[in-house]
Amino acid sequence: MAISSGLAANAPDVEADIAQSRLFNLDLAPVPPSRRKWGMLSFAALWISMSACIPTYMLASSLIGGGMNWWQAILTIFLGNLIVLIPMVLNAHAGARYGIPFPVYCRAAFGTHGANFPAILRALVACGWFGIQTWIGGEAIYKICATIFHLSPATPANWAGITSGQFLCFLFFWGINMAVIYRGIETIRWLMNIKAPLLLALGLLLLGWAYHAAGGWGEMLSQKSQFDPGQPQAEKFWGYFFPALTGMVGFWATLSLNIPDFSRYAKSQRDQVVGQALGLPLTMALYSFIGVAVTSATTVIYGAPIWNPVDVLTKFSNPVVLIIAMLALCIATLATNIAANVVSPSNDFAHLAPRNISFRLGGLITGVVGIVMMPWKLVADPNGYIFTWLIAYSALLGPIGGILIADYFVCRRRQLDVAGLYKTTGEYRFRGGFSMVALVSFVIGVLPSLPGFLVNVGLVNTADVPASLGHLYNYAWFIGFTLAFAVYLTLRKLAPRW
């Protein structure tokens, strides 16, 4: 389809001359009202589908391993998702109102070229998540196939830390992801609608089996918190709770930024707000509870807690059950992966060179980077998963969220010049296409968390950083969001053209 005819079909309300702009391509064009078909149920299904996944099932394990009891872990997960729902709904407003994707939305605050900065940061985080989810899907195929065919898994003996069988299953599942990306956004919505009831049903069936087989929920639901009086970590609860809460906010901090990539298809603001509110916090809490309850029951059934649902399923001997479970898990992981970790970076990479990189090519780039990041190492250590991976990237994404919301809701009062967002000249160009106000605000928002991060990854000794400064890392998302929000408003008032 030619650019001019594509513009007429996809964005008839935007001036035709921007079709020749190097900031424009069909994938980044505003979605016209005629193509905005996502209602409240579509957004609820989106979040039920993305939340009902293996990482959510296992999310409480890290918190319980850190000393929380089951209800403290579930409550922390629920609160974290309730908090992240706020920037999620706010950032979704621009997408629903103007039909624009995340990187184009960023142009208003960061500049027409500066928007690449938050877009690529978000894309790289998504590549990491894409790799993690693809690894989980490939590992499910590997373990269940080994069970069906009675194979003995080999021991990794190479620098990568995985076997050739694991890597081949990982690549196989990666290829399925790439095929879905090639088919486009409507295939993704179709997958979401299938997956939402499928994985919830699978989780509830697993819950029912565990209760029946164990004769109850087991010991874990009656296990005391290690932070209770007389327990090993007595009176240390709040010191663990806040970094854990930051990690839970960080779990979906990525989507709280690029949600315009989905809300641009919303029929109305009400549909995106109510649908997200119904779909996100409750599903995250419910699926995490299923994980805790089933794991508790496995302690009774097998004598040890089994947190990974794939490992639980491999305990079944019926090949029909195993095949159905493998297919269900693969569809579930595939749907979450594509929606949460491919849509955004595909648009973000396309934004680097709109005339040369399409949504499909952006998706391929995402897939390749996801392999290079060796995702099996990111999830190998539960503490590293929360305190290094989740909190570290929340330190980067929190300031971006604060800047976007400050610009759109306070400075611009929800008014954007859509045509101007696609032009190389005009109010969104700032200085050479970069908004120095946004970039400086971002750096100031990130700086307080930097010392703690360096300590956490072992690049700086704990003794070399004042304790009060190091602890700021535990609140990285909150500090970054608030500080960048305030600094941006102040600097934008002082230097409106910068």
N, C-alpha and C positions, 0 to 999 in steps of 0.2 A: 504493500500500500504506500502510495506517495505521501510525503509529509503533508502537503496541502490538503489532500483528500482525507488523510487521517485526522488532521486538525478539525476539519469540518464535522467529522463523525464523532470525535471524542471530546472536543472542547469548543463547541460553537460559540460560547460566550467570551472567548479570548480573541483579542485582535489578531487578524490573519498574518500581520507582518512578523510576529514572533515565531512563526513556523520556520523562518530562516535563521533564527538565533541559534548560536552554538550552545545555549543553555537549555535547549528544547529537544525532546524526543517524545515519541508517542507514549512510552511507558511512564514518563514524568509529567505528562499533560494532565490538567484538571479533569476529573471525571464529571461529565454532565449529569443533570438530574435523571435523565432517562436510563442511565446505567447504574444508578444508586439503588440497589435492590436488597441490601442487608437490613433486615428488621431487627426488633428486639431479640427474637428467638435465635437469629443468626449470630448475634454477638454473645448471647448466653451460651450457645453451642460452641462458639469459638473458644471461650474460656473454659468451659467444661472439658472440651477436647484437649486443650493445651495443658490444663492443670492435671487431668487424669493421666499421668505418665509415670514411668518408672522412677525418675529422679524425685518426684513428689512423694511417691510411695516410700522411698528411702530417706526422705528429708529429715524426718524426726529421729532417725537413727543417730545422726551426728549429735543432736541435742541431748538425747538420752545418754549417749556415750560420754557427753561432757558433764553429766550429773543431774540433769532434769528428770522428773518423773513424767509419766505419759501425758497428763493433762497440762503440765507446764509447757511441754514441748508443743502440743497442739495449739494451746493458747498463744504462744509466741509466733507460731506460723500464721495463725488467724490475724493477729494484730499487725504483723508485718505486711500482710496482703491488704488489710484494711487501709493502712497508711499509704501504700504504693498505689492504691486505687484512686487517690485524690489527684496526683499529677497525671495519672493515666487518663482520667476523664477530662481534665483540663486541657491536656495536649491534644486529645482527640477532637476537641471543639473545632480547631482550625481545619482539620481534615474533613469533618462533616459539613462545615459551612462552605468551604471553598473547593472541596474535592481535590486537594493537593497532597502529595506524598511527603514523608518526613524530610528528605533533603531539601525540597523546595520550601517547605515551612521554615527550615533553618536559615534560608537566605535573608529573611526579614531581620533577624537578629545578628547574624554573623557576616552577612554580605554575600554577594553572588558567588565569589570564589571562596571566601572564608567558610561557607557552609560545608565545604568538603572536609573541614577539620572535625566537627562533631559527627558528620556522616561516616567518615572512615574509622573514627574511634568506635562508634556503635557497630560498624561492620566487622571490625576485628574481634570484638567481644562475641558477636553473633557467629563468627567463624569458629571460635572456641566452643561455643555451645553446639553448633552444628556437628563438630567433630565428636563431642561428648555423646550426643544423642545417637549419632551414627554408630559409634563404638558400642553403645548399649544395645542397639538393635542387632548389630553384627554378633555381639557376644551371646545374645539370646538364641540366634540361629545356630551358633557354634555349640553351645551347651546342650540344646535340645536335640540337635542332630547326633551329637555324641551319645546321648541317652538312648535315642531310637535305634541307632546302629551298634550300640554296645561297644563304643570306642573308648579307649583310655586317653584322656587329654594329655598331650605332651607337656613337658616342663620348658618354659622359655629359656633359651640359652644363647641369646644374642644381645647386642647393644640396645635394641629397641624395647626389650622386655616383654615381647609377646611371641607366640608361636606362629608358624606359617599358616596353620589352619585358622587361627584367630584372625590373622590379617586378611586371608582370602574371604572369610565371611564378612569382615568389615568392608572390604572392597565391593563385595556382592551387594550388600545393603546400600552402600554408597551409590552404586550404579542405579538402583531403584529410585533413590532420591533424585538423582539427576534426570531420570526419565520423567518424573512427575513435574519437575521444574520446567522442563521443555514444554509440557502441555499447558501451563499457565494458571492464572488465578482462579478460574472457575473450577478446575480440577481440585484445587486446594479446598475450596468451599465444600465441594462434594465429599471429600475425604473427612472434613471436619464433622459434617452432618452424620456420616456413618460411624465415626469413631466415638462421638460423645456417648451414645447409648451402649456401644459395644464394650468399651473399657470400664464403664461404670458397672455394667452387668457382670463382667469378668471379675471385677474387684469384689462385688457383693457375693458372688458365688464362692470366691475364695474365702471370704469372711465367713459364710455359712458353713463351708467345709471345715474350716479351722475350729470353729466353735463346737461343731458336732464331734470331730475327731479328738479334740482335747478335753471334751466334757466341760467346757467353759473357756474363759479367756486366758487362763494361765497366770503365772506369777507376775508378769511384767506390769499388769494393770494395778497390782497391789503393791508394787515396789516403791519404797520411799525415795524421796529426792535426796541426793547426796548433799544438798544445801540445808537440809533440816537440822535442827539442834541435835547435837550428838553424832551427826554423820561426818564423814571425812572432810567435806567442804562447807561445814557449817558457817553461816553468816557471809558467804561469798556469792550469794545468788545474783545480786544486782551487778556485780562485776562481770558475771558471765552473761546475764540476760541482755544487756544493751548491745554488746558486739554480736550476740546471736540474733537480736532483732534487726540489727543493721544488715546482717547476712540474709535474713528473710526478705527484707525490703529489696536487697540487691538481686534476689532470685528473679524478680520480674522488673527490675529497674530498666532493663533493656527495652522491654515493650512499652514502658511508661513514656519513653521518648518517641519511638517510631510507630506508636499507635495510629497516627494519621494515615499510615500505609493501609490500614484497614477501615478506619472511620470515614475515609474518603468515599467509601461505597455505602454509607449509612443513608437510610431514607430520611431520618430526622435526628436532631440532637437527643430527643427523648429515647429513641431506640438505642443509641450507643451508650447513654448514661445508665439506663435501667438494665439493659442487657449485660453490661460489664459488672454492674453492682450485684446482679443475681448470680452471675457465672463465676466470678473470681474467688472472693474470700471463702465462701462456704465450700466450694469444691476442693480448694487447697486443704482446708481443715479436714473435710470428710475423707479425702483420699490418703492424707497423712495418718488419720486415725485407723483406716483400714490396714495400712502398713504396720502400725504399732500393734494392733490387735492380732493380726495374723502372725506376726513375729513372736508375740507373747505366747501364742498357742503352739508354735513350732518348738518352743523350749520344752513344753510338756510332751509333744509328740515325738520329737527327735533327740531330745536331751541337750539341745544347744539352740540359741536364737539364730534364725536365718533371715537376714534383712532383705536380701535380693529376691524378688518374686520369681525370677528365672530359676534360681537355685531351688526354690520351693517346688516349682512345677516339675523340675527334673526328678523329684522324688516319686512322681507318679510313673507307673509302669505301662499303663494302657497307651499304645501308640496313637490311637485316634484322639485321645485327650491331649496328648503332647503336640500333635500336628495342629489341632484346632487352637491350642494355647499359643503355639509359635506364630501362627497366622495372625491371631488377634493382637499379640504383642507387637508384631512387626507393623501391622496397619496402624496401631495406636502410636508407636514411636515415630513412624513415618509422618503421620498427620501433624503431630506436635512439632517435629523437626522442620518440616517445610514451612508451616505457618509462623512459628516463633523465630526460626533461625535462618530462613532463606529469603523470604519476601523483602525484609528490610535491607540486608546487605546487597541483594541484587539491585535494588533501587539506588543504594548508596554508591556502589561501584559504578553503576551507569551514570551517576551524577558527576563522576570524575571527568568523563568525556562523553557527554550525551549523544553526540553525533556518531560515535564509534562503538560504544558499549551498550548493548540492549539488556533487557531484564534477563534473558536467557544466558547471555554471556556473563553477566554479573553473577548469576547463580552458579555457573561453572567455576568462576574465580573463587567464590565462597567455598565450594566443595574442595578445590585443590588446597586452599589455605587451611581448611579444616583437617586435612590429612597431615600437612606439614607440622601442625601444632601438636601432634602426637597426643590425642585426647585421653588415651588410657593412662597417661601420667598425671593428668589434671585431676582425675577422680580416684587415684590410687590411695590417697590419704584423706580420711574424712575431715580431720582438723584443717588440713591444707585446703580442702574443698571450700570450707566456710570462711576461714580466717585469711586465706591468701587469695583464692580465686573470686569468691562472691564479694567480699568486702573491698578487695583491691579495685575491681572494676566499678563498684558502686561509688568509690572515691572519684572516679573520672566522670561517671554519668550523672551523679547528683548535681554538680555545678552546671552541666549542660541543661538539665531540667529546670533549675532555678533561673537561668538566663532566658530560656524560651518562654517560660510562663511570665516572667517580669516584663519582657518585651511585648508579648501578645496581649496580655490582659491589662497591664498597668500603663505601659507607654503608648500602645496603639489602640487600646480599648476595643480589641477584637476586629479592627478595621485593617484590611490588607488590600493593596492594589495588585490583583492577580496577574494582570498583564505585565506589570512592572517587575514581578518576580522572575520573569523569563527574559528580561532585557538586560543587556550589558551596561546600559547607562540608566541613570535615574536614582531614586532615593535609596535603593538597596545596594548601590555600588559602594557607598561610603568612601574609603580611600583605596583606590586600585582594586576594588572588589572585596576588601577585607574590612571588617569592623574591629578596630583596635579596642574599643570599649568592651566588646564581647570577649575577645581573646585575653585581655588583661583580667577581666572578671573571672574567667575560667582558671587562669593561673593562680590567682589569689584564693579561689575556692578550693583548689587542690593542695596548695602548699601546707596547710596545717596537718594533713594526713600523711605527708611524705616521710617524715622521720619515723613514724610508727610502722609504715610499710617497709622501709629499709631494714628496720630491726626484725620485722616478721619474716622477711625472706633471707635474713642472715648476712646482709651486706654491711650492716653496722652493728657493733656490739651494744647490747642493752645498756651497759654502764656508760656509754658515750652519749646517750640521749636522756634528758631529764624525764622522769617518770610521768609528770603531768603532760608533757608534750607527746610522749609515746602513746599515752592512753587516748589521745584525740583520734587515733586511727580507728578505734572501736566504734566511733560515731561518724565515720567518714561520709556516708551519704547525707546525713542530717546536717553536718557542719558545712559540707560542700554546697549543698542546695541553698541553705539559708544565707551563707556568706556571699555566694555568687549572685543571688537574687538582690541582696542589699547593695552590693558594690556596683552591679550593673545599673540599677536605678539611679544611683548617685552620679556615676560617670556619664550616663546617657543624658542626664539633665545638664551636666557641665559641658559636655561635648557632643551635642546631638548629631553632628555630621561625621563623627569619628566612630 
